[in-house]
Amino acid sequence: MAAPPTRKAFPLRLDPALHAAIERLATSELRSVNAQIEFLLREALKKRGVNVRDD
């Protein structure tokens, strides 16, 4: 059985209004806030032509 993928944990400080907006978006897209932030980061990097390797 393959080992589950690892995630890098780090503290992230956000403006409360930004967090609330991300939380609303995450809820509407049936994601956790953490998954939504990762999705948005990947989307932004892709738009800038940065390839993120999925390990």
Long-range contacts (C-beta under 8 A, 24 or more apart in sequence): 5-55, 12-37
